[in-house]
C-alpha cells in the first residue's frame, strides 16, 4: 500500500473516534466523498470494532505511587506564561494526545476484536477437546474409510454426556448439494444424527459435537454422504465407520 494512503488510514483511526477536526477533517471527508472504497471499509471496520471496547479493555485503578508521580509532574510543569501561549500549547498537546490515545485505543480494540472473532472460538474448541481427553469417560475411537472414500481416516472422541469431537483426514470436500452427516448408533437403536462436518481442499476437517446423552451405550460411529438437510436417517453411502464394539 502506498505511503500516501497509509496517512489517510492513520487519520481514519482518529476520524472514527470523532476526534478529527479542522482542515484535516475536511480533507479526510473530501477523500471519502471521492469514493475511496479502502477508507470507507476501514472506517466501517474500526467503528464495528469500537462496539467491543467494553470487552477489550478492563478498567483498573492506578496505584498510589503512580498517582503521586503524575500529580508531581503536573505541579512541576506550572509556569507563568501568556494565556495565548498556554492555549496554543494546550491545543498542540491536546491534538497529539488525541492522536496518541486514538491510535492506542483503536489498536487495542482492533487487536481484541480480531482475537475475539478469529482466535477465541478456536481457543474454546481447543479447551473443550482437552477437557474431553482428560475425562476418563471419553472414548477415543478410530474411523476407517468406506465406500467411495477408502483412504479416509477419522478419530472420534466421544463422551457419554453427549459431547464429542470428530477429526477427519483424506476426506474430499462434499459435492455441491451434499454434506457429510455424522451418526451414532446405540445398541438395538436406529442411527442418530449428531452433526455435519466439512473438509477443506486438503481433505481435513473437524467438528465439535454437543448432543443429548444416549440412554444406551454407543456401538458404532459413522459418517455418510447425504443430501443437504438430511437428519432423520442415513440414505447415502457410508464414507467413514468405526469398528463395532
N, C-alpha and C positions, 0 to 999 in steps of 0.2 A: 504493500500500500504506500502511496506517495506520502512524503513528509507533510506536504500541504494539507492533505486530508486528515492526517493524524491530528493536526492542530484543530480542525473542525470537531473531531471526535472528543478531544480534550475539553473543548468548550461545551460539547454536548452533555458531559457529566454535570457541569455547573448549571446548564440550562434546564436539565431535567429536575434539578433541585429548586428551580425558581430563583437562583441566586445570580444569574447573569443579567447585567443591566447596561444602560447607556448605549454607546455606539456598538459595543461588542454584541449586545442582544439584537440590535437592528441588523447588523451584518449577518449574524447567525440565522435569524428568521428569514432574511432575504435568501440566504443559501438554501434553507429548507424549501422556500417558495419556488426556488429554481427547479425543484423536482429531484433532489438528491435522495435516491432510494436507500443508500447506505446509511446516511444520517437519520432518516426517518425510522428505519428499522432499529437503529442503535438507541434512539431516544425511547422508542416503544419498549425495548428490552430493559433499559435502565429503569423506566417507570414501573414496569411489572416487577422488577427485582426489588424496588423500594417497598413494595407491598409486604415483602418478607423481612423488613428491617427489624420488626419486633421479635422475630425468631432468631435473627442473625446476631444481634447484639444484646448482651446481658448487662443491665445496669450494675454498677458497683460503686462503693463508697471509698474515695481515696483515703489513704492513711493520714494520721495527724501530721506526720513528718512531711508528707507531700504537700499538704495544705499550707503548712508553715513556710515551706520553701517557696511556694507560689506567691503567697502574700508578701513575703520579704522581698522578692524580686519586683513585685508591683510597687511596693513602697519605695524601693531603691531607685526606681525609674522616674519618680516625681521630680519635675523641674519646672521653673517659672519661664515659660516661653509664650510668645504671642499666640492669641487664640487662633488666628488664621493658620499659623504653622501647625498648631495642635490638630486642627480639623483636617488639614492636608495630610498630616502624618497618620491620623486615625483612619482616614479614608484609604490610604495606601495599605496600611496594616490590615484593615478590615477586608479589603479585596484579596490580599494574599491569604488571610486566614480562611475566608470563604472558599477560595480556590483549593487550599490545602485540605480543609475539612471536607469539602465536597468530594474531592478526589479520594480521600481516605474512606469516607462513608460508602461511596459508590463501590470502591474496591472491595471493601468488606462485604457489602451486600451482594455484589455480583458473585464473589467467591462463595459466599454462603448459599446463595440461590443455586449456583452451579453444582455445589456439593449436594444440596437437597434433592435436585432433580436427577443428577447423574450417579451420585455415589451412595446417598442414603438408602435408596431402595435396595441396591446391591448389598450394602452392609447389613441390612435387615435380613436378607436371604441368607447371607453367609452365616450370620449368628444363628439363624433357625436351623441350618444344616449342622452346625457344630453341636447345637443342643440335641438334635436327633442322634448324632454319633455318640454323644455322652450317655444317652438314655439306654440302659440295659434292655429295655423293652423294644428297641428298634431293631428290625431285621435288615440285613444287607443282602439283597437278592440280585443275582446276575440274570440278565435277559439276553437272549440269543436271537439272531436274525432268522426270519422265516419267510416263506413265500417269495415275493418279488425282491426282498432285501436280505439275502443270506449273509452278507458281510456286516450287517448292522449289529451293534452291541449296545447294551444298556446296563445301568446299575440303579436299582430301586431301593431307596431307604424307606422303610415303612414302619410306622409305629401303630400299636393297637388303638391309640387315641384317635386315629384317622388322619394324622398328619404324616406327610411323606415328601420325598423329593426324588425326581427321576432325572438321571443323566443319560443322554444317548450320544452315540458317535457312529459315523458312517451311514447315517440315515438321510437319504436325499430329501430335499425340500418337497413338500407335498404339491401335487399338480394344482392348477387353478380349479377352484370349486371343491377341493378336497382338504381334509385335515387328518392329523394323526390323533386318534382318540385313545385315551388311557383307561384301562378297565381293571378292576379287581374282581376275583371270583372266589367266593367263600364256599365252604362245604355245602353241597346239595343246594346251591343257590345260583341264580342267573347272574351273568356278568353285570357289574355296576360301573357306570361311567363316573370317573373321578376328576378328569382334566383333559385338556388337549395340549399338545406340545408342538412347537415349531422348531425347525432346524435352519441353520444358515447355509451359505454356499459350500462350506466345508463339511456339512453333514453333522454338525454339532448342535446340541440343544439341551435345554433343561427346563424343568417346571416344578414349582413348589405346590404342594397339594394340601388342602385342608378340607377333608371330607368328614361326614358323620361316621363315628365309630361303628364297626360291624359287630353284631352280636354273635357271629361265628368266626372262627379262625380263617384268615385268607389263605387259600391254597395256591392260587395262580395269579400272576400279573401278566397283562398282555397289552399290546398296542396294535391297533388296526387302522387301516386306511379307509376313511369314511367320507361320504358327502358332508359338506359343512353343515353343522347343526344337528348331526346325529348323536343322540344321547340316550335313547331308550334301550337300544340293543345293538350289538355289532352286526353289520351286514357285509362289510368288505373284507379283503384279505388281511390276514394276520402278518405283521411285519416284525414284531418282537414278542417273545414269550419266555416266561420263566420255566424252569423245570418244576413240575408239580411236586409238592412236598406232602 
